[in-house]
Amino acid sequence: MRGDSGPLVIEYGDYECPYCARTDRLLAELPIVRVFRHFPVPSKHPRARPLALAAEAAGRQGRFWEMHDSLFGDQGHLDDPHLWERVRGLGLDLERFEADRRSPELDERVTRDFHSGVRAGVMSTPTLFVDGEACPGVPKPELLERLGRG
Amino acid sequence: MIEPGSPAPDFKLRDQDGLEISLDDLRGQTVVLVFYPLDFSPVCTDQLSIYQELAADFESRGVKLYGVSVDSAFAHKAFQEKLNLTIPLLADFEPKGEVAKAYGVYNDDYGTAQRALVMIGPDGVVQWAYCSPSPLEIPGANLIFDALEPSAA
């Protein structure tokens, strides 16, 4: 959860999806409370799941959103050595990160996110939920304006 | 579109490997025919990739999915490899769209099947069917789960 006040926006996304990165930049400018849920689809984006696990592993050290921003900020460098560089850049414990991102607990967590999305009808990324209403795709200007009013 | 309760029209189609599969071969299990417009559609997350992620969940409920479009077996093979799919893809290719027409989910304007789901019981009777209002709207996998648990819907 990120943001202090404003409407709640739940985003289902994947760190390898360019439309999700665009959406993330648009949402970052709004006075909203944000929740991010993982919706990795490996057959389309083979790195999506390892990246979701990397963000969660950073979260174990209190830096989920920093890793989240880092991944969406540069989708051209998503291999393991790039992840280690990001981990060092954020000042995280690399050994712990490596152990955490392979832990069954985090794997289950990502799977739980994916299934919650499926049950809510998510079929493409990004999909936002605003007031319980599903808004698939990069948010349209009308939606951004509505959210911008707070 | 075909109504629940009616017998599912028989078909004989080739899969991505050129093997003929008929509805008769599928008797005894619950089958969902996933009609979709075309292989290689350009959306960020493909319908079949998501169904693929859930294939194990469907299987554990005794349900087998088959994709159906008007593409040829060769196109299906390439599409399957591109998306790493294990879901079989059936070629409704010649006569084009014959099976989609038999199930009432052919779109004459586009010359393809519509996005539709048809659940067929082990006895060959249609249990449930859904057609998307537009080809751009992807039927959520949640609809299949809901159809499997009518009491929980």
Interface residues (C-beta under 8 A of the other chain):
Chain A: D14 C17 P18 Y19 F39 V41 P42 S43 K44 F114 V118 R119 A120 G121 V122 M123 S124 T125
Chain B: V43 C44 T45 D46 Q47 S49 I50 Q52 E53 L54 L83 N84 L85 I138 P139 G140 A141 N142 F145
